[in-house]
Amino acid sequence: MLRLLWHRLNFLCAWQLWQQHAPSNARLHFVSVEKYPLSHADLSQALALWPELTQQSQALLAHYQQICPGWHRLSFDQCRINLTLIIGDAVESLQQLRGKVDAWFLDGFAPSRNPEMWQPALFAAMARLSHHNNLYNHTTFATFTSAGVVKRGLAAAGFKVNKVAGHGRKREMLCGYYVPATVPQTSPNITFTETKTKPVTDKRAIVVGGGIAGAASSAALAQRGWQVTLIEQQPQLATQASGNPLGVLYPKLARQDVPLGRLSLLAYLHSLRLLASLGLSPEHHARCGMLQLAYDEQEWQRCQAILQRNLPHELLHWVDQQQSSAIAGLPMDFPALYFPEAGWVRPQAYCQALCASENIQLKLDSKVIRLQRAADSPTAVWQAWGEQGLLAEAPVVILANANDAMRLAPNAQLPLEPVRGQITRLQAPESAAALRTLLCTDGYISPAISGEYCLGATFSPEDNSSEYRPLDDASNLAMLARMAPALHQQLQDQVITGRAAVRCTSRIICLWSVS
Ligand SMILES: C[S@@+](CC[C@H](N)C(=O)[O-])C[C@H]1O[C@@H](n2cnc3c(N)ncnc32)[C@H](O)[C@@H]1O
């Protein structure tokens, strides 16, 4: 079920009604567009006016952190309630949205005060996203305003508009529904290229590969009621490219708000929310903060450009050399951009937690040697075959087995590239103060965890080897020397060993230019 509106109170009321009236297996998907998001403090103050919604308000406020431009997914009540919170302009955002909306709640200030929002392009986007083929399930709308511009705009876009009695101080309001057969001749910008997707009835999937990508895909499907068979060739989850002793969590931001940087930022925020919901223990996950050190003129300029983007203070802020030393717990040589919520996670514990669902069946120690369509199946389900015979069959297969995906899908011409990476494990000297945060530049060093640092990682495109190379340790230490000379002095003779693995990357075509 998909809903759309401007958020906060409408969302909380819809959520409460859903809890009271919807079948227990029904999911509410609520999309909310907001151009000027409230701060956490202001939202908290505003929501305190409705004590009857305290349970929902508290849950929303717990997730409403580091809100910045872009699309955020917030899930509640074991993913029964899902909010896609889009921070951006309504017209621009709706033009990028795909899917079908069951009900529109329009609440974006009166047209007399906010004329730029109530334009034909908004109504056109609403028409495109409404149901077209379902004569029995009309998309409805309701709005507090009865202004003529809204009435005429909605009607021109194909909505049946009714004026009805309003609530409270509003004498009248508008409500109605989208009329599927009406192709609005007056709106040439609307193109009705709706793809007809069949409703999914057979919710079974095979996921090949038990690293972070495979475990996260399995968890996302399992939450939606799919039965997943996760097949992994090793006896445990997360042993190869996801098999480092720890993974670090921070976004890679660009000077400007370019798509790759935005993806990294929103993925970072999503991962933090996901990790919070998994409740990992402090040995497996910590938000220790991260200092991105401005160690030369170019890095300093980049940090300054990022600061100009006015991202929320709780997401990142500038700290001088003295402050960065205080945060790190030992002398730092440079000022830094500080990300207080960044941290690290043990990938194996992370994958195990993601896969702890009764909807996920793990097949470890099982290598898929070929995928094929079942010859006798009318729905052409996929079969995953191993050395010993059939491992699983399902209508959907997800390949999350890194570069080996190219072997299982040779005709798909997957644009994948191997990139070797090696991390270096370092003994934390007992005589010296231990680093308390992550440090990063073009590489990273973890805080000292159980007496050990993790420093990494090398980046060697088109190198398929996962042998350990002492030369790569030297390259990691050289990176440490650039960003934290004093810490390098302390750690340069403390190498325990290294660990190499081969990442799977996809080629990125650069479609934008960054000056
Ligand atoms: C009357 S308030 C909505 C209250 C909300 N329905 C609730 O339940 O709490 C109007 C909201 O529309 C937002 N807004 C105004 N113009 C917008 C635009 N062009 N795009 C997205 N949001 C906009 C405002 O920032 C404001 O939060």
Ligand as a Chemical Component Dictionary entry (heavy atoms), coordinates in Angstrom:
data_LIG
# 
_chem_comp.id                   LIG 
_chem_comp.type                 NON-POLYMER 
_chem_comp.pdbx_formal_charge   0 
_chem_comp.three_letter_code    LIG 
# 
loop_
_chem_comp_atom.comp_id 
_chem_comp_atom.atom_id 
_chem_comp_atom.alt_atom_id 
_chem_comp_atom.type_symbol 
_chem_comp_atom.charge 
_chem_comp_atom.model_Cartn_x 
_chem_comp_atom.model_Cartn_y 
_chem_comp_atom.model_Cartn_z 
_chem_comp_atom.pdbx_ordinal 
LIG C1  C1  C 0  0.808 23.099 6.662  1  
LIG S1  S1  S 1  2.349 22.359 6.712  2  
LIG C2  C2  C 0  2.023 20.627 6.636  3  
LIG C3  C3  C 0  1.676 19.993 7.941  4  
LIG C4  C4  C 0  1.638 18.483 7.815  5  
LIG N1  N1  N 0  0.652 18.032 6.882  6  
LIG C5  C5  C 0  1.427 17.754 9.110  7  
LIG O1  O1  O 0  0.687 16.828 9.148  8  
LIG O2  O2  O -1 2.078 18.101 10.103 9  
LIG C6  C6  C 0  2.953 22.648 5.056  10 
LIG C7  C7  C 0  4.305 22.018 4.792  11 
LIG O3  O3  O 0  4.591 22.056 3.397  12 
LIG C8  C8  C 0  5.989 22.299 3.218  13 
LIG N2  N2  N 0  6.208 22.834 1.861  14 
LIG C9  C9  C 0  5.855 24.033 1.378  15 
LIG N3  N3  N 0  6.211 24.160 0.064  16 
LIG C10 C10 C 0  6.773 23.010 -0.291 17 
LIG C11 C11 C 0  7.336 22.516 -1.506 18 
LIG N4  N4  N 0  7.370 23.241 -2.619 19 
LIG N5  N5  N 0  7.838 21.269 -1.503 20 
LIG C12 C12 C 0  7.807 20.510 -0.383 21 
LIG N6  N6  N 0  7.303 20.920 0.787  22 
LIG C13 C13 C 0  6.783 22.156 0.848  23 
LIG C14 C14 C 0  6.274 23.279 4.348  24 
LIG O4  O4  O 0  7.654 23.320 4.669  25 
LIG C15 C15 C 0  5.422 22.754 5.486  26 
LIG O5  O5  O 0  6.132 21.857 6.307  27 
# 
loop_
_chem_comp_bond.comp_id 
_chem_comp_bond.atom_id_1 
_chem_comp_bond.atom_id_2 
_chem_comp_bond.value_order 
_chem_comp_bond.pdbx_ordinal 
LIG C1  S1  SING 1  
LIG S1  C2  SING 2  
LIG S1  C6  SING 3  
LIG C2  C3  SING 4  
LIG C3  C4  SING 5  
LIG C4  N1  SING 6  
LIG C4  C5  SING 7  
LIG C5  O1  DOUB 8  
LIG C5  O2  SING 9  
LIG C6  C7  SING 10 
LIG C7  O3  SING 11 
LIG C7  C15 SING 12 
LIG O3  C8  SING 13 
LIG C8  N2  SING 14 
LIG C8  C14 SING 15 
LIG N2  C9  SING 16 
LIG N2  C13 SING 17 
LIG C9  N3  DOUB 18 
LIG N3  C10 SING 19 
LIG C10 C11 SING 20 
LIG C10 C13 DOUB 21 
LIG C11 N4  SING 22 
LIG C11 N5  DOUB 23 
LIG N5  C12 SING 24 
LIG C12 N6  DOUB 25 
LIG N6  C13 SING 26 
LIG C14 O4  SING 27 
LIG C14 C15 SING 28 
LIG C15 O5  SING 29 
# 
